[in-house]
């Protein structure tokens, strides 16, 4: 895959999948509501061409007031989505988002795919949000977590699928990574012993 990566922006073009179209549809709502977000985890690998199945799309949004969340909730429903966890926006805000639990949103009447929306709960989540990378895909814009953290965190999760995601992203971005920052996350997540998975990748 050919792409341009400079000034914290990745630009490329490819045919959009149904999943891509859904992600763009949902993130446009966040953009219109002026809510900062960052896409993380499995969809990031899929975005750059990895062929694998997923049921959900993980993202963090900045911490917002209930009033702001209620506005978001109304537009989400107006645009054809619904919350799978809870039908009451106040309960969803108080007992999910504010309790570091994910809210799941999907197109009405469906479950796959669903968006797992959370507030950042630790410094790594906050780092992803504050240092998000702009992706311009076919002149559409979305935001993903920094690759140094994406790859290290996938190693930390450690499932076969996560390791394969890490290897896939490593092969694409290893020449553009901030190696010092990557090593910092590797040390923080204590995944030094898993680096060999990347180094042995072909």
PyMOL commands that place a pseudoatom at each C-alpha (Angstrom):
pseudoatom trace, name=CA, resn=UNK, resi=1, chain=A, elem=C, hetatm=0, pos=[0.000, 0.000, 0.000]
pseudoatom trace, name=CA, resn=UNK, resi=2, chain=A, elem=C, hetatm=0, pos=[1.322, 3.409, -0.970]
pseudoatom trace, name=CA, resn=UNK, resi=3, chain=A, elem=C, hetatm=0, pos=[0.743, 6.301, 1.377]
pseudoatom trace, name=CA, resn=UNK, resi=4, chain=A, elem=C, hetatm=0, pos=[2.182, 9.663, 2.294]
pseudoatom trace, name=CA, resn=UNK, resi=5, chain=A, elem=C, hetatm=0, pos=[3.072, 10.173, 5.960]
pseudoatom trace, name=CA, resn=UNK, resi=6, chain=A, elem=C, hetatm=0, pos=[4.297, 13.561, 7.098]
pseudoatom trace, name=CA, resn=UNK, resi=7, chain=A, elem=C, hetatm=0, pos=[3.376, 16.268, 9.613]
pseudoatom trace, name=CA, resn=UNK, resi=8, chain=A, elem=C, hetatm=0, pos=[1.443, 13.683, 11.628]
pseudoatom trace, name=CA, resn=UNK, resi=9, chain=A, elem=C, hetatm=0, pos=[-0.872, 13.082, 8.675]
pseudoatom trace, name=CA, resn=UNK, resi=10, chain=A, elem=C, hetatm=0, pos=[-1.258, 9.921, 6.612]
pseudoatom trace, name=CA, resn=UNK, resi=11, chain=A, elem=C, hetatm=0, pos=[-2.734, 10.282, 3.131]
pseudoatom trace, name=CA, resn=UNK, resi=12, chain=A, elem=C, hetatm=0, pos=[-3.765, 7.425, 0.864]
pseudoatom trace, name=CA, resn=UNK, resi=13, chain=A, elem=C, hetatm=0, pos=[-6.530, 6.212, -1.403]
pseudoatom trace, name=CA, resn=UNK, resi=14, chain=A, elem=C, hetatm=0, pos=[-8.240, 2.875, -1.774]
pseudoatom trace, name=CA, resn=UNK, resi=15, chain=A, elem=C, hetatm=0, pos=[-11.678, 1.449, -2.375]
pseudoatom trace, name=CA, resn=UNK, resi=16, chain=A, elem=C, hetatm=0, pos=[-13.832, 1.872, 0.717]
pseudoatom trace, name=CA, resn=UNK, resi=17, chain=A, elem=C, hetatm=0, pos=[-15.422, -1.170, 2.334]
pseudoatom trace, name=CA, resn=UNK, resi=18, chain=A, elem=C, hetatm=0, pos=[-18.820, -1.209, 4.006]
pseudoatom trace, name=CA, resn=UNK, resi=19, chain=A, elem=C, hetatm=0, pos=[-16.985, -1.049, 7.342]
pseudoatom trace, name=CA, resn=UNK, resi=20, chain=A, elem=C, hetatm=0, pos=[-15.043, 2.032, 6.244]
pseudoatom trace, name=CA, resn=UNK, resi=21, chain=A, elem=C, hetatm=0, pos=[-18.256, 3.723, 5.168]
pseudoatom trace, name=CA, resn=UNK, resi=22, chain=A, elem=C, hetatm=0, pos=[-19.833, 2.980, 8.545]
pseudoatom trace, name=CA, resn=UNK, resi=23, chain=A, elem=C, hetatm=0, pos=[-16.815, 4.334, 10.424]
pseudoatom trace, name=CA, resn=UNK, resi=24, chain=A, elem=C, hetatm=0, pos=[-16.936, 7.532, 8.392]
pseudoatom trace, name=CA, resn=UNK, resi=25, chain=A, elem=C, hetatm=0, pos=[-20.668, 7.836, 8.992]
pseudoatom trace, name=CA, resn=UNK, resi=26, chain=A, elem=C, hetatm=0, pos=[-20.197, 7.566, 12.760]
pseudoatom trace, name=CA, resn=UNK, resi=27, chain=A, elem=C, hetatm=0, pos=[-17.119, 9.789, 13.056]
pseudoatom trace, name=CA, resn=UNK, resi=28, chain=A, elem=C, hetatm=0, pos=[-18.797, 12.537, 11.039]
pseudoatom trace, name=CA, resn=UNK, resi=29, chain=A, elem=C, hetatm=0, pos=[-21.300, 12.779, 13.890]
pseudoatom trace, name=CA, resn=UNK, resi=30, chain=A, elem=C, hetatm=0, pos=[-18.464, 13.298, 16.370]
pseudoatom trace, name=CA, resn=UNK, resi=31, chain=A, elem=C, hetatm=0, pos=[-16.915, 15.907, 14.094]
pseudoatom trace, name=CA, resn=UNK, resi=32, chain=A, elem=C, hetatm=0, pos=[-20.183, 17.795, 13.769]
pseudoatom trace, name=CA, resn=UNK, resi=33, chain=A, elem=C, hetatm=0, pos=[-20.555, 17.779, 17.547]
pseudoatom trace, name=CA, resn=UNK, resi=34, chain=A, elem=C, hetatm=0, pos=[-16.931, 18.998, 17.843]
pseudoatom trace, name=CA, resn=UNK, resi=35, chain=A, elem=C, hetatm=0, pos=[-15.985, 16.049, 20.048]
pseudoatom trace, name=CA, resn=UNK, resi=36, chain=A, elem=C, hetatm=0, pos=[-12.382, 14.927, 19.872]
pseudoatom trace, name=CA, resn=UNK, resi=37, chain=A, elem=C, hetatm=0, pos=[-11.997, 11.188, 19.293]
pseudoatom trace, name=CA, resn=UNK, resi=38, chain=A, elem=C, hetatm=0, pos=[-9.392, 8.617, 18.365]
pseudoatom trace, name=CA, resn=UNK, resi=39, chain=A, elem=C, hetatm=0, pos=[-9.850, 5.211, 16.729]
pseudoatom trace, name=CA, resn=UNK, resi=40, chain=A, elem=C, hetatm=0, pos=[-7.696, 2.456, 18.200]
pseudoatom trace, name=CA, resn=UNK, resi=41, chain=A, elem=C, hetatm=0, pos=[-7.113, -1.298, 18.158]
pseudoatom trace, name=CA, resn=UNK, resi=42, chain=A, elem=C, hetatm=0, pos=[-8.264, -3.705, 15.442]
pseudoatom trace, name=CA, resn=UNK, resi=43, chain=A, elem=C, hetatm=0, pos=[-9.817, -1.278, 12.994]
pseudoatom trace, name=CA, resn=UNK, resi=44, chain=A, elem=C, hetatm=0, pos=[-6.485, 0.515, 12.640]
pseudoatom trace, name=CA, resn=UNK, resi=45, chain=A, elem=C, hetatm=0, pos=[-4.939, -2.604, 11.100]
pseudoatom trace, name=CA, resn=UNK, resi=46, chain=A, elem=C, hetatm=0, pos=[-8.005, -3.123, 8.901]
pseudoatom trace, name=CA, resn=UNK, resi=47, chain=A, elem=C, hetatm=0, pos=[-7.807, 0.493, 7.760]
pseudoatom trace, name=CA, resn=UNK, resi=48, chain=A, elem=C, hetatm=0, pos=[-4.352, -0.163, 6.322]
pseudoatom trace, name=CA, resn=UNK, resi=49, chain=A, elem=C, hetatm=0, pos=[-5.395, -3.268, 4.454]
pseudoatom trace, name=CA, resn=UNK, resi=50, chain=A, elem=C, hetatm=0, pos=[-5.252, -6.160, 6.910]
pseudoatom trace, name=CA, resn=UNK, resi=51, chain=A, elem=C, hetatm=0, pos=[-7.890, -8.733, 6.024]
pseudoatom trace, name=CA, resn=UNK, resi=52, chain=A, elem=C, hetatm=0, pos=[-9.521, -9.959, 9.199]
pseudoatom trace, name=CA, resn=UNK, resi=53, chain=A, elem=C, hetatm=0, pos=[-12.905, -10.085, 10.865]
pseudoatom trace, name=CA, resn=UNK, resi=54, chain=A, elem=C, hetatm=0, pos=[-14.047, -7.754, 13.606]
pseudoatom trace, name=CA, resn=UNK, resi=55, chain=A, elem=C, hetatm=0, pos=[-17.305, -7.121, 15.395]
pseudoatom trace, name=CA, resn=UNK, resi=56, chain=A, elem=C, hetatm=0, pos=[-16.490, -3.785, 16.962]
pseudoatom trace, name=CA, resn=UNK, resi=57, chain=A, elem=C, hetatm=0, pos=[-14.640, -0.539, 16.435]
pseudoatom trace, name=CA, resn=UNK, resi=58, chain=A, elem=C, hetatm=0, pos=[-12.866, 0.857, 19.495]
pseudoatom trace, name=CA, resn=UNK, resi=59, chain=A, elem=C, hetatm=0, pos=[-12.551, 4.577, 20.106]
pseudoatom trace, name=CA, resn=UNK, resi=60, chain=A, elem=C, hetatm=0, pos=[-11.961, 7.035, 22.905]
pseudoatom trace, name=CA, resn=UNK, resi=61, chain=A, elem=C, hetatm=0, pos=[-13.700, 10.378, 23.096]
pseudoatom trace, name=CA, resn=UNK, resi=62, chain=A, elem=C, hetatm=0, pos=[-12.664, 13.328, 25.191]
pseudoatom trace, name=CA, resn=UNK, resi=63, chain=A, elem=C, hetatm=0, pos=[-14.419, 13.726, 28.522]
pseudoatom trace, name=CA, resn=UNK, resi=64, chain=A, elem=C, hetatm=0, pos=[-17.510, 15.835, 27.995]
pseudoatom trace, name=CA, resn=UNK, resi=65, chain=A, elem=C, hetatm=0, pos=[-20.342, 17.076, 30.170]
pseudoatom trace, name=CA, resn=UNK, resi=66, chain=A, elem=C, hetatm=0, pos=[-23.671, 15.272, 30.298]
pseudoatom trace, name=CA, resn=UNK, resi=67, chain=A, elem=C, hetatm=0, pos=[-25.268, 18.174, 28.443]
pseudoatom trace, name=CA, resn=UNK, resi=68, chain=A, elem=C, hetatm=0, pos=[-22.807, 17.739, 25.592]
pseudoatom trace, name=CA, resn=UNK, resi=69, chain=A, elem=C, hetatm=0, pos=[-23.252, 13.971, 25.678]
pseudoatom trace, name=CA, resn=UNK, resi=70, chain=A, elem=C, hetatm=0, pos=[-27.020, 14.352, 25.472]
pseudoatom trace, name=CA, resn=UNK, resi=71, chain=A, elem=C, hetatm=0, pos=[-26.624, 16.406, 22.295]
pseudoatom trace, name=CA, resn=UNK, resi=72, chain=A, elem=C, hetatm=0, pos=[-24.383, 13.693, 20.880]
pseudoatom trace, name=CA, resn=UNK, resi=73, chain=A, elem=C, hetatm=0, pos=[-26.866, 10.992, 21.897]
pseudoatom trace, name=CA, resn=UNK, resi=74, chain=A, elem=C, hetatm=0, pos=[-29.695, 12.761, 20.077]
pseudoatom trace, name=CA, resn=UNK, resi=75, chain=A, elem=C, hetatm=0, pos=[-27.737, 13.096, 16.852]
pseudoatom trace, name=CA, resn=UNK, resi=76, chain=A, elem=C, hetatm=0, pos=[-26.513, 9.494, 17.022]
pseudoatom trace, name=CA, resn=UNK, resi=77, chain=A, elem=C, hetatm=0, pos=[-30.135, 8.351, 17.150]
pseudoatom trace, name=CA, resn=UNK, resi=78, chain=A, elem=C, hetatm=0, pos=[-31.189, 10.834, 14.480]
pseudoatom trace, name=CA, resn=UNK, resi=79, chain=A, elem=C, hetatm=0, pos=[-28.543, 9.413, 12.133]
pseudoatom trace, name=CA, resn=UNK, resi=80, chain=A, elem=C, hetatm=0, pos=[-29.794, 5.836, 12.438]
pseudoatom trace, name=CA, resn=UNK, resi=81, chain=A, elem=C, hetatm=0, pos=[-27.715, 4.447, 15.298]
pseudoatom trace, name=CA, resn=UNK, resi=82, chain=A, elem=C, hetatm=0, pos=[-28.785, 3.273, 18.747]
pseudoatom trace, name=CA, resn=UNK, resi=83, chain=A, elem=C, hetatm=0, pos=[-27.091, 2.343, 22.011]
pseudoatom trace, name=CA, resn=UNK, resi=84, chain=A, elem=C, hetatm=0, pos=[-26.994, -1.392, 22.673]
pseudoatom trace, name=CA, resn=UNK, resi=85, chain=A, elem=C, hetatm=0, pos=[-26.165, -1.114, 26.390]
pseudoatom trace, name=CA, resn=UNK, resi=86, chain=A, elem=C, hetatm=0, pos=[-28.768, 1.317, 27.613]
pseudoatom trace, name=CA, resn=UNK, resi=87, chain=A, elem=C, hetatm=0, pos=[-31.732, 3.267, 26.276]
pseudoatom trace, name=CA, resn=UNK, resi=88, chain=A, elem=C, hetatm=0, pos=[-31.415, 6.085, 28.830]
pseudoatom trace, name=CA, resn=UNK, resi=89, chain=A, elem=C, hetatm=0, pos=[-28.741, 8.713, 28.067]
pseudoatom trace, name=CA, resn=UNK, resi=90, chain=A, elem=C, hetatm=0, pos=[-28.326, 9.731, 31.730]
pseudoatom trace, name=CA, resn=UNK, resi=91, chain=A, elem=C, hetatm=0, pos=[-27.735, 6.150, 32.844]
pseudoatom trace, name=CA, resn=UNK, resi=92, chain=A, elem=C, hetatm=0, pos=[-25.448, 5.566, 29.865]
pseudoatom trace, name=CA, resn=UNK, resi=93, chain=A, elem=C, hetatm=0, pos=[-23.379, 8.575, 30.858]
pseudoatom trace, name=CA, resn=UNK, resi=94, chain=A, elem=C, hetatm=0, pos=[-23.326, 7.922, 34.606]
pseudoatom trace, name=CA, resn=UNK, resi=95, chain=A, elem=C, hetatm=0, pos=[-22.987, 4.143, 34.735]
pseudoatom trace, name=CA, resn=UNK, resi=96, chain=A, elem=C, hetatm=0, pos=[-20.950, 3.463, 31.624]
pseudoatom trace, name=CA, resn=UNK, resi=97, chain=A, elem=C, hetatm=0, pos=[-18.836, 6.365, 30.414]
pseudoatom trace, name=CA, resn=UNK, resi=98, chain=A, elem=C, hetatm=0, pos=[-18.128, 7.793, 33.868]
pseudoatom trace, name=CA, resn=UNK, resi=99, chain=A, elem=C, hetatm=0, pos=[-17.405, 4.325, 35.216]
pseudoatom trace, name=CA, resn=UNK, resi=100, chain=A, elem=C, hetatm=0, pos=[-14.762, 3.581, 32.558]
pseudoatom trace, name=CA, resn=UNK, resi=101, chain=A, elem=C, hetatm=0, pos=[-17.083, 1.187, 30.742]
pseudoatom trace, name=CA, resn=UNK, resi=102, chain=A, elem=C, hetatm=0, pos=[-17.752, 1.179, 27.016]
pseudoatom trace, name=CA, resn=UNK, resi=103, chain=A, elem=C, hetatm=0, pos=[-20.988, 2.256, 25.423]
pseudoatom trace, name=CA, resn=UNK, resi=104, chain=A, elem=C, hetatm=0, pos=[-21.800, 0.295, 22.300]
pseudoatom trace, name=CA, resn=UNK, resi=105, chain=A, elem=C, hetatm=0, pos=[-23.546, 1.952, 19.371]
pseudoatom trace, name=CA, resn=UNK, resi=106, chain=A, elem=C, hetatm=0, pos=[-24.716, 0.172, 16.225]
pseudoatom trace, name=CA, resn=UNK, resi=107, chain=A, elem=C, hetatm=0, pos=[-27.109, 0.795, 13.372]
pseudoatom trace, name=CA, resn=UNK, resi=108, chain=A, elem=C, hetatm=0, pos=[-30.647, 0.322, 14.643]
pseudoatom trace, name=CA, resn=UNK, resi=109, chain=A, elem=C, hetatm=0, pos=[-31.656, -3.316, 14.726]
pseudoatom trace, name=CA, resn=UNK, resi=110, chain=A, elem=C, hetatm=0, pos=[-28.078, -4.628, 14.319]
pseudoatom trace, name=CA, resn=UNK, resi=111, chain=A, elem=C, hetatm=0, pos=[-25.135, -5.586, 16.519]
pseudoatom trace, name=CA, resn=UNK, resi=112, chain=A, elem=C, hetatm=0, pos=[-22.307, -6.070, 14.030]
pseudoatom trace, name=CA, resn=UNK, resi=113, chain=A, elem=C, hetatm=0, pos=[-20.569, -3.755, 13.589]
pseudoatom trace, name=CA, resn=UNK, resi=114, chain=A, elem=C, hetatm=0, pos=[-20.728, -1.743, 16.797]
pseudoatom trace, name=CA, resn=UNK, resi=115, chain=A, elem=C, hetatm=0, pos=[-18.740, 1.200, 18.099]
pseudoatom trace, name=CA, resn=UNK, resi=116, chain=A, elem=C, hetatm=0, pos=[-17.221, 0.779, 21.563]
pseudoatom trace, name=CA, resn=UNK, resi=117, chain=A, elem=C, hetatm=0, pos=[-17.044, 4.327, 22.912]
pseudoatom trace, name=CA, resn=UNK, resi=118, chain=A, elem=C, hetatm=0, pos=[-15.118, 5.137, 26.097]
pseudoatom trace, name=CA, resn=UNK, resi=119, chain=A, elem=C, hetatm=0, pos=[-13.628, 8.039, 27.991]
pseudoatom trace, name=CA, resn=UNK, resi=120, chain=A, elem=C, hetatm=0, pos=[-9.847, 7.710, 28.452]
pseudoatom trace, name=CA, resn=UNK, resi=121, chain=A, elem=C, hetatm=0, pos=[-9.191, 5.896, 31.718]
pseudoatom trace, name=CA, resn=UNK, resi=122, chain=A, elem=C, hetatm=0, pos=[-5.401, 6.104, 31.987]
pseudoatom trace, name=CA, resn=UNK, resi=123, chain=A, elem=C, hetatm=0, pos=[-2.386, 7.960, 30.656]
pseudoatom trace, name=CA, resn=UNK, resi=124, chain=A, elem=C, hetatm=0, pos=[-2.000, 5.643, 27.662]
pseudoatom trace, name=CA, resn=UNK, resi=125, chain=A, elem=C, hetatm=0, pos=[-5.585, 6.240, 26.557]
pseudoatom trace, name=CA, resn=UNK, resi=126, chain=A, elem=C, hetatm=0, pos=[-5.058, 9.973, 27.025]
pseudoatom trace, name=CA, resn=UNK, resi=127, chain=A, elem=C, hetatm=0, pos=[-1.818, 9.836, 25.049]
pseudoatom trace, name=CA, resn=UNK, resi=128, chain=A, elem=C, hetatm=0, pos=[-3.674, 8.266, 22.110]
pseudoatom trace, name=CA, resn=UNK, resi=129, chain=A, elem=C, hetatm=0, pos=[-6.277, 11.010, 22.192]
pseudoatom trace, name=CA, resn=UNK, resi=130, chain=A, elem=C, hetatm=0, pos=[-3.843, 13.895, 22.603]
pseudoatom trace, name=CA, resn=UNK, resi=131, chain=A, elem=C, hetatm=0, pos=[-1.390, 12.592, 19.991]
pseudoatom trace, name=CA, resn=UNK, resi=132, chain=A, elem=C, hetatm=0, pos=[-3.833, 11.214, 17.473]
pseudoatom trace, name=CA, resn=UNK, resi=133, chain=A, elem=C, hetatm=0, pos=[-2.785, 10.902, 13.847]
pseudoatom trace, name=CA, resn=UNK, resi=134, chain=A, elem=C, hetatm=0, pos=[-4.851, 12.462, 11.076]
pseudoatom trace, name=CA, resn=UNK, resi=135, chain=A, elem=C, hetatm=0, pos=[-5.713, 10.070, 8.261]
pseudoatom trace, name=CA, resn=UNK, resi=136, chain=A, elem=C, hetatm=0, pos=[-6.937, 11.444, 4.953]
pseudoatom trace, name=CA, resn=UNK, resi=137, chain=A, elem=C, hetatm=0, pos=[-8.580, 8.552, 3.157]
pseudoatom trace, name=CA, resn=UNK, resi=138, chain=A, elem=C, hetatm=0, pos=[-10.039, 9.409, -0.248]
pseudoatom trace, name=CA, resn=UNK, resi=139, chain=A, elem=C, hetatm=0, pos=[-10.354, 13.025, 0.953]
pseudoatom trace, name=CA, resn=UNK, resi=140, chain=A, elem=C, hetatm=0, pos=[-12.255, 11.939, 4.077]
pseudoatom trace, name=CA, resn=UNK, resi=141, chain=A, elem=C, hetatm=0, pos=[-10.686, 12.534, 7.473]
pseudoatom trace, name=CA, resn=UNK, resi=142, chain=A, elem=C, hetatm=0, pos=[-10.532, 10.251, 10.494]
pseudoatom trace, name=CA, resn=UNK, resi=143, chain=A, elem=C, hetatm=0, pos=[-8.173, 10.091, 13.476]
pseudoatom trace, name=CA, resn=UNK, resi=144, chain=A, elem=C, hetatm=0, pos=[-6.242, 7.082, 14.771]
pseudoatom trace, name=CA, resn=UNK, resi=145, chain=A, elem=C, hetatm=0, pos=[-3.910, 6.445, 17.679]
pseudoatom trace, name=CA, resn=UNK, resi=146, chain=A, elem=C, hetatm=0, pos=[-0.143, 6.902, 17.257]
pseudoatom trace, name=CA, resn=UNK, resi=147, chain=A, elem=C, hetatm=0, pos=[1.416, 3.815, 15.735]
pseudoatom trace, name=CA, resn=UNK, resi=148, chain=A, elem=C, hetatm=0, pos=[4.141, 3.524, 18.385]
pseudoatom trace, name=CA, resn=UNK, resi=149, chain=A, elem=C, hetatm=0, pos=[1.491, 2.905, 21.027]
pseudoatom trace, name=CA, resn=UNK, resi=150, chain=A, elem=C, hetatm=0, pos=[-0.810, 0.892, 18.758]
pseudoatom trace, name=CA, resn=UNK, resi=151, chain=A, elem=C, hetatm=0, pos=[1.871, -1.698, 18.035]
pseudoatom trace, name=CA, resn=UNK, resi=152, chain=A, elem=C, hetatm=0, pos=[3.195, -1.915, 21.611]
pseudoatom trace, name=CA, resn=UNK, resi=153, chain=A, elem=C, hetatm=0, pos=[-0.320, -2.263, 23.016]
pseudoatom trace, name=CA, resn=UNK, resi=154, chain=A, elem=C, hetatm=0, pos=[-1.181, -5.018, 20.559]
pseudoatom trace, name=CA, resn=UNK, resi=155, chain=A, elem=C, hetatm=0, pos=[1.879, -6.912, 21.804]
pseudoatom trace, name=CA, resn=UNK, resi=156, chain=A, elem=C, hetatm=0, pos=[0.664, -6.325, 25.352]
pseudoatom trace, name=CA, resn=UNK, resi=157, chain=A, elem=C, hetatm=0, pos=[-2.796, -7.763, 24.593]
pseudoatom trace, name=CA, resn=UNK, resi=158, chain=A, elem=C, hetatm=0, pos=[-1.016, -10.810, 23.267]
pseudoatom trace, name=CA, resn=UNK, resi=159, chain=A, elem=C, hetatm=0, pos=[-3.729, -12.850, 21.556]
pseudoatom trace, name=CA, resn=UNK, resi=160, chain=A, elem=C, hetatm=0, pos=[-2.882, -14.440, 18.221]
pseudoatom trace, name=CA, resn=UNK, resi=161, chain=A, elem=C, hetatm=0, pos=[-5.003, -11.859, 16.404]
pseudoatom trace, name=CA, resn=UNK, resi=162, chain=A, elem=C, hetatm=0, pos=[-3.390, -8.986, 18.321]
pseudoatom trace, name=CA, resn=UNK, resi=163, chain=A, elem=C, hetatm=0, pos=[0.138, -10.223, 17.612]
pseudoatom trace, name=CA, resn=UNK, resi=164, chain=A, elem=C, hetatm=0, pos=[-0.734, -10.557, 13.931]
pseudoatom trace, name=CA, resn=UNK, resi=165, chain=A, elem=C, hetatm=0, pos=[-2.098, -6.984, 13.971]
pseudoatom trace, name=CA, resn=UNK, resi=166, chain=A, elem=C, hetatm=0, pos=[1.130, -5.760, 15.578]
pseudoatom trace, name=CA, resn=UNK, resi=167, chain=A, elem=C, hetatm=0, pos=[3.273, -7.531, 12.992]
pseudoatom trace, name=CA, resn=UNK, resi=168, chain=A, elem=C, hetatm=0, pos=[1.158, -6.202, 10.140]
pseudoatom trace, name=CA, resn=UNK, resi=169, chain=A, elem=C, hetatm=0, pos=[1.383, -2.590, 11.346]
pseudoatom trace, name=CA, resn=UNK, resi=170, chain=A, elem=C, hetatm=0, pos=[5.089, -2.971, 12.127]
pseudoatom trace, name=CA, resn=UNK, resi=171, chain=A, elem=C, hetatm=0, pos=[5.853, -4.079, 8.589]
pseudoatom trace, name=CA, resn=UNK, resi=172, chain=A, elem=C, hetatm=0, pos=[4.059, -1.047, 7.166]
pseudoatom trace, name=CA, resn=UNK, resi=173, chain=A, elem=C, hetatm=0, pos=[5.292, 1.622, 9.594]
pseudoatom trace, name=CA, resn=UNK, resi=174, chain=A, elem=C, hetatm=0, pos=[8.635, 0.420, 10.980]
pseudoatom trace, name=CA, resn=UNK, resi=175, chain=A, elem=C, hetatm=0, pos=[10.616, 2.934, 8.940]
pseudoatom trace, name=CA, resn=UNK, resi=176, chain=A, elem=C, hetatm=0, pos=[8.480, 5.872, 10.085]
pseudoatom trace, name=CA, resn=UNK, resi=177, chain=A, elem=C, hetatm=0, pos=[8.155, 5.030, 13.800]
pseudoatom trace, name=CA, resn=UNK, resi=178, chain=A, elem=C, hetatm=0, pos=[9.689, 7.173, 16.499]
pseudoatom trace, name=CA, resn=UNK, resi=179, chain=A, elem=C, hetatm=0, pos=[11.864, 4.344, 17.813]
pseudoatom trace, name=CA, resn=UNK, resi=180, chain=A, elem=C, hetatm=0, pos=[12.598, 6.084, 21.123]
pseudoatom trace, name=CA, resn=UNK, resi=181, chain=A, elem=C, hetatm=0, pos=[8.900, 6.570, 21.793]
pseudoatom trace, name=CA, resn=UNK, resi=182, chain=A, elem=C, hetatm=0, pos=[8.127, 3.014, 20.732]
pseudoatom trace, name=CA, resn=UNK, resi=183, chain=A, elem=C, hetatm=0, pos=[10.740, 1.691, 23.161]
pseudoatom trace, name=CA, resn=UNK, resi=184, chain=A, elem=C, hetatm=0, pos=[9.199, 3.807, 25.915]
pseudoatom trace, name=CA, resn=UNK, resi=185, chain=A, elem=C, hetatm=0, pos=[5.828, 2.109, 25.406]
pseudoatom trace, name=CA, resn=UNK, resi=186, chain=A, elem=C, hetatm=0, pos=[7.453, -1.314, 25.133]
pseudoatom trace, name=CA, resn=UNK, resi=187, chain=A, elem=C, hetatm=0, pos=[9.127, -0.739, 28.513]
pseudoatom trace, name=CA, resn=UNK, resi=188, chain=A, elem=C, hetatm=0, pos=[5.977, 0.678, 30.103]
pseudoatom trace, name=CA, resn=UNK, resi=189, chain=A, elem=C, hetatm=0, pos=[3.852, -2.242, 28.946]
pseudoatom trace, name=CA, resn=UNK, resi=190, chain=A, elem=C, hetatm=0, pos=[6.615, -4.758, 29.757]
pseudoatom trace, name=CA, resn=UNK, resi=191, chain=A, elem=C, hetatm=0, pos=[6.522, -6.450, 26.367]
pseudoatom trace, name=CA, resn=UNK, resi=192, chain=A, elem=C, hetatm=0, pos=[10.258, -6.555, 25.708]
pseudoatom trace, name=CA, resn=UNK, resi=193, chain=A, elem=C, hetatm=0, pos=[10.118, -10.330, 25.351]
pseudoatom trace, name=CA, resn=UNK, resi=194, chain=A, elem=C, hetatm=0, pos=[7.582, -10.018, 22.528]
pseudoatom trace, name=CA, resn=UNK, resi=195, chain=A, elem=C, hetatm=0, pos=[9.701, -7.775, 20.318]
pseudoatom trace, name=CA, resn=UNK, resi=196, chain=A, elem=C, hetatm=0, pos=[11.124, -10.909, 18.715]
pseudoatom trace, name=CA, resn=UNK, resi=197, chain=A, elem=C, hetatm=0, pos=[7.669, -11.443, 17.192]
pseudoatom trace, name=CA, resn=UNK, resi=198, chain=A, elem=C, hetatm=0, pos=[8.196, -8.254, 15.196]
pseudoatom trace, name=CA, resn=UNK, resi=199, chain=A, elem=C, hetatm=0, pos=[11.842, -8.803, 14.426]
pseudoatom trace, name=CA, resn=UNK, resi=200, chain=A, elem=C, hetatm=0, pos=[11.120, -12.251, 13.077]
pseudoatom trace, name=CA, resn=UNK, resi=201, chain=A, elem=C, hetatm=0, pos=[8.304, -11.053, 10.861]
pseudoatom trace, name=CA, resn=UNK, resi=202, chain=A, elem=C, hetatm=0, pos=[8.829, -11.279, 7.121]
for i in range(1, 202): cmd.bond("trace and resi %d" % i, "trace and resi %d" % (i + 1))
show_as sticks, trace
zoom trace
